[in-house]
């Protein structure tokens, strides 16, 4: 036992208290979360890691997840074999337990550096000068009306017939490049978004992501943006920019949605503009439906035929994954993950993007009236 306790490898177990210390400091003080972690430690770590993994054309995260699951399944058998063959069975049991604790401790500390502390940083509204506050149904209706007009215009600008489902003319690589350019262009307006943007990675097992109701994943251990490329084409660009925004340390889903929207609609690509406006329109109209179904119905009848066709196709696509064990498990995991990371309303937080859109609209109206 003394030999076990004196081994230097035990120091690796300190990853646990160090990780919890990072969590406590960030949670208790947003200045520390912002300047020490988000714009300090994470900024350096994120650049190095995304630079290294960015050279690879495939998702490192995807394969690491597969290996991690295999390791979890095989490790108990490995431990049993070690214990059976060992002459010092107590030592081997303790050593096997220590290996597991050390590995999970490294994963935990690594996560806190790559994502966990960023949930407690300043909100993006502080950098954009937006004042988020309660809005009226009339304001929401006005926002939806404007977004509908812009979405219809963006669909028409694609140059395809209204009786055709939108199919992207871009390859996954071309879209990833266009989204990276869009994020770099947006960073000229917001210094906090400046930094190295690698290509977002298309996931090989994208269909499996859809089974779990997942469209994209930021992987903090490799600082990669991973995108489901099996979904309807209109949503891919906004999802890609959403995931890229996580690379700048903005982990809240409503903020990532809003940043992704801004990047798309301010880009030079007609496809990205359409994707961004579609995202904003869908989220805002869902809010209007909850607030006033009559007003929702009035606007829903004004959708461009092409927009309606894309939404019908999107509904059909996701309908095949509804109410399955995997989709419910994916939703539950995502909801639990968000709630454990200072997002009290879980997956419903995606809809809070509307608060930022309304604040943006109020700011523009105030600027026009001044």
N, C-alpha and C positions, 0 to 999 in steps of 0.2 A: 504493500500500500504506500509506503514511504517513497519507493522508487516511482510509483505512479504519480504521486503529488508533486514530486520534484522535477518532473520533466518539463522542459521549456515550452513544449508544444501547448501546454495548458494556457499559456498567455493568449493564444488565439481565441480562447473563450471570452476574453475581454471585449470581443466584438459586440457581445450582447449589451453590457452596460454602456459602452461608448455609443452604440446605436440608440439606446434609450435616452442618453444624455442629449444627443442631437435632436431627438424628437421633443424632449421637454423644453429645451432652449428655444426651438422654433415655435412650438405651440404657445409658450408663455410670452414671447416677445417677437412681434412681427418685424421689428427693425433688424433683429438678429437673423430671422428667416430670410429677409430681403437682402441685406448687405453682406452677411457672413456666409450664408449658404447659397441663395439663388444667384447673386451677383459676385460671389466669391468662390467658394469651394466647388459648387456645381458648375459654374461657368468654365473653370479650368478643366474639371473632370469631363464635362460634356463635350468640350472641344476635342480633347484628346481621344476620347472613346468614339465619338461620331466620325472623327477623321480616320481612325483606324478601320472601323467597320464599314465606313462609307465607300471604300474602294471595292468591296466585294459586291457582285451583282445579285447575290441571293441574300435572304434574310438569315442572319446568324441566330437571331432570336428564335426563329421557328425550329431550328435544329437543336438549339440548347434546351428548348422546352421538351422536345421529344426525348432527348437524352436524360433530362431531369426526371421525367415520368418513368422511364426505364430504370433509372437508378433507384428511385423510390420503391419500385416493384422488386428489383433484384437484391437490394441491400439486406433485407431480412434473411434471405437465403445465404448470402455471403457471410453474414454474422453467425448463422447456425453452423455452417461448415467450419468456420474458424474456431468456434467454441468446442465443437465435437473433437476436432483435431488437436486442440491445445491441451498442454499439461497443466497450465495455470488458468483454469477456467474462470475464476473470479476476475483475474486481471484482464482476460480477454473480453469478458462481458463489459467491464468498466471502460476498456479501451474502445470497444465498438460503440458504446453509448457516447463516449467523448467525441469520437469522430463525427457522429451525427450532430451533436451539439455545436461543434466547431464549424461544420459545413453550413448549418442553418444560421449560425451567428454571422458568418461571412456574408451570406445571402441577405440577411436582415440589415446589416450595416451598409452594405452596397446599395440596397434599396433606399435607405434613408438619404444617402448622398445623391442618388440618381433621381429621386422623385419625392420621397416622403416629406422632407422638410419644405419643399416648394408649395405644398398645400396651404402653408401658413404665411406666405409672402403677401405683399400688397396686392390688392385687386387691380385688374387691368384698367378699370374705370378711373383710377387715380392717375394713370399715365395718359389716358385719352381725354381727360378733362370732362368726363360725362358724369352727370348727377342722376343716379338711379333713385327713383322714388315711385310711389304708388301712382298708377295712371287710371284714367277713366275708360269706359268702354268705347266712348267716342274717339278717344285718342288711339286706341287699339284698332278701331275700324279704319281710321285715317291711315294708319301705318300699313294695314293689310291692303287697302285700296292702292296705295303707292307701290307697294311691293308687287301687287298683281300686275299693274301697268308695266313695271320694269321687267317682270318675268316674261310677260307676253311679248314685249319688245325683244328681249334677249333670245327667246325661242325663234322669233321671226328672223333675227339676224343670223341664225345658223344656216339659213338657206336651204332648208329641207321642207318637204311637204308636211302639211298638218295631219295627214293621214298616215305618216310614217313615224314609227318609234325612233327616238333619238339613239343613234349608234355612233359612238365616238370615232373620229377619223385618226385619233392618236393611238400609238402603241403605249403600253404601260410605261416604257422608258421615256417616251416623248412627253407623256402627261406628267411624270415625275419631274422632268426637267422644267416644264412650264410652271408647275406649282412651286418649284424651288425659286424660279425667277420671280414669281408673284410674291413670295414671302420676302425676298430680298428687296423688291420694289417697295413693299409695305414698310419695311424697316427704315426706309428713308424718311418716313413720317414719324415713326416711333423708334427712338434710339434703343429702347429696351428689347426690341426684337432683332437687333443687329447681332450677327454671329455667323458661324459656318453652318450652312444647310446641306447635308448630304442628300442623295436621292432617297425618296421613300421607297420601301421595298415591297414588291408584290408578293403576297403569300402563296406558296405552292398549294397548300391545302386550304384554299379560300372557301371552297364549298363547305368544309368542316366549320369554318368560322361562321358561315351563315346558319348552320345547324344550331350554333350556340347564340345566334342573334347578335353577332359582333361584326362591325364593319371596318374597324381599325383598332390597332393596339400600339401604344408607345411602350417600348421595352427598356426600362431604365438601366438594366445591367449591360446593355450594349449600346444604349442611346440610339435606337433605331425606331423609325416610324414604319409600321407594318400595315399594309392596306389590303383589304379584301377586294380582289379584282373580279369576283364572280357576280357581284351585285349589278343592278341596272347602271348603265354608263353615266347617266346624268348626275349621279351622286358621288362618283369617284373622285373628282377634282376637289370638291368641298371637304370630303373626308380626308384626302391627302393633306390639304392645307391645315385642317384641324389637327391632324397628328403631328405635323411639322411644328405647330405652335407649342406643343408640349416640349419640344427640344429647347425652347427658350425659357422653360421653367414655368409655363402657365398650365397648371394641371387641372384647374376647375373646368368641367365640361362646358358650361355655358360660355366661359371666356374663350375656350378653344374653338367653340362653334362660331363665336362672333369674330374672332381673329381670322378664322378660316374663310368666313363670309367676306370680310374686308379684303383679304388677299385676292380672292376670286373676282369680286366685282370691280376691283381697281386694276386688274391685270389687263394685258393687251389681247388676251385670248377670248374669242366669242364663246367657246365651250366652257371656259372657267367662269365667265360672267353668268352664263345660264345656270351652271351648277350652284354658284353662290346665291343667286336670287331664288332658286328653287328651294334651297335649304331654309333661307329666311322666310319665304312665303309659307312653307309647310308648317314650320314651328309656330309662326304668328297666327296662321289660320286655325291651328289646333287650339290655341289660346282663345281665339274669338269664338270658336264653337262652344267651348266651355262657358264663356261669358254671355253670349247672346246667339242662339241658334238661328234666329230670323235674320240677323245681320250677316251671319256666316252664309246662309243660303242665298242672300242677295248677291254677295260677291262670288260665291262658287259658280253661279250661272254665267259669270263673265270671263271664265277661264278660256284662253286660247285652246282650240281643239287639239293642237299638238301637245300643249301642256297637260291637258286632261288625259290624253292617250298615254303619255309617259307615266303619269300618276297611276293610271289603271294597270299598266304593265308592272309598275313597282309593287302595287298591292298584290297582284297575282304572284309575283316572285316571292314575296315574304309570307304569303298565305300558306305556302307549302311547308313552312317551318313553324307555323303557329301551334301553340298548345301541345308541343311535344315535350318529352322529358328533357331533351338536350336544350331546347330553347328556354324552357323555364329554369333550368339549372344555370344557363348562361346569364339570364336576367337576374337571378338571385345572387350569383357570384359578383356580378358587376355592382348591383345595389349594395351588397354587404361591403365590398371593397371601398366604394365611395363614402359610405357612412363611417367607415373606420378611419377615413382620411379627411375628417373635418367637413364633409359634404353631407349635412344632416338630412337633406331630402333625397339622397341617393340618386337613382336614375332620373328622377323627376327634375333634377337640376339642369338637364339639357334644355328644358323649356325656358329656363331663366334667361336664355339668350335674348328673349323678347324684351326684357327690361332694358338691356343695353341698346337694342334697336330703337326702343321708344325714347330713351335718353338721347340717342344720336339725333333722332328726328326733332326733338324739342330744341336741341342745341342749334340745329340748322335753321329752324323757324325763328328762334331768338336772334340769330345772326342776320337773317333777312329783314327782320323788323327793326333792328337797331340802326 
